[in-house]
């Protein structure tokens, strides 16, 4: 009985603290070692631009949280910080979570990158396999499969240049390969074929249903780095999920999607600065970034908060004009 009373009392206390939460922004100093998302081995480098964006988002987020937390029986809410790869999701999600904690509102940062079906190395390989298998099939369906054309495709594959659309200018038949490959890749990226959206959705629902503890997945970069940790959520009122696909239509439990907007070119520069992958500007990598960007744009109408790379909060109508 006392345990249940303490939980209700703590929840109500969090609601009351929302009113004065914005006041913590005055003169706050952000330490270098704030807690961050739960992706094993993930490194975050918080810069002044991340801090400025988080401080811009925070007052608007507090308003959204008050509405969502008040309507939840346990005064809880789920926030998704989404955007292109390398745009600063991890840093800004960690900062928002830290600011909430400083305001007395318990928050946990969860990384959606723990929930693909395959570890990063195998998922990257599967993406490429899907693209190439679809492309070869496209050549067959388009009636352009023959030994000469296949030899050229094989040559481009070996050079990791087979996603280069410029080849169509000299070899028009290549259109069947690259268009079919791109469609197959698009049908894989950010779908249940790639990621266990159902598990993420169940975690969010359990959190909003008052779960005191959650088993959360951890996925590293090799086969032996996959496990679950039991995480205490009894003092948490906000679950922040940082993830490219945080605003996906495959999830139903996100209350407040926050979109960090960027162009594919800006995203590529972010990735280069973080040095996360090799061959960052390869035609295939650029195709992946462009397809992910298209999905983000198509989902943007659901975002409650949209912030530009320069740190300005904009409406969906302004976003449409910016991206036109």
C-alpha positions, 0 to 999 in steps of 0.5 A: 500500500505504501509502495503504491502511495509513494509511486502516485505521490512521486508521479504527482510531484513530477507534474508539479515540477514541470511548471518551474522546469524551464527555470533551470536553464538560467545559468546552468552548466552542463558537465562533460560526463552526463549520462547518455543512451544505452547503446554499447560503445556509443561515444557522444561528443557534446558541443555548444551547438548541441547545448544550444539546441537542447535549451531551445527545445526544452521549454517547448518540450515541457509544454508538450510533456505537461499535456501528455503526462497529465493524461497518463494514469502514471504521469509518464510520457515517451519522447522520440528524438529522431533525425538523420544518421549523425545529426546529433540525436544521441547528444541532444537526447542525453541533454534533454534527459539531463535537463529533466533530471535537474528539474526533478523529473526522472528521465531515461535515454534509450537507444533505438539502435539496439533493436535491429535484427542484426548487429551493425556489420551484418545489417550493413551487409544485408542492406547491400545484399538486398540492393544487389539482389533486387538490382539483378532481378530488375535487370532480368525483369527489364530484359537487359540481362546478358553476359556483357551487361552482367560483367559490367555490373560485376565490375562495378560491384567489385569497385563498390560503385554499383549504386552510382546512378551516373552510369546510366548516362553511358549505359542506359540499360543500367537504369533497370539495375539501380532503380530496382535495387533502390526500391528493394533497399527502400522496402528494407530500410526502417521496416520490420524486415530490418528492425524489431519495431514490435519490441520497441513499441511493447517497451514503450507501452509497458513504461506508460503502463507503469512498469517499475522495471524493464528488460532492455536490449544491448547490441554491440558491434560483434556476435558476442555483444548482445544481452539484456539489462534489467533497468529500474524505472520506478523513479522515471517519468519520461522515456526518451528514445533516440533513433533515426526511426523514432517517428516511424509509422510502425510505432504507436506509443510515441507521445512527442516526436522531436525531429532534428532536421538536416539534409543528406549532405549535412548528415554526411558531414556529421558522420564524417566528423564522428568517423563512424564508418568507412567509405562515408561518401560512397554511392551506396552510403549516399543512397541509404542516407537519401532514402532515410531522409525521404522517410523522415520527410514523409513522417515529419507531419507527426512531429510535435517539435521540429528544429533546424540545423541552425537551431531554429524551431519551425512549424511543419508548414515552414519545414515543407517550404524549407525542404521544397 
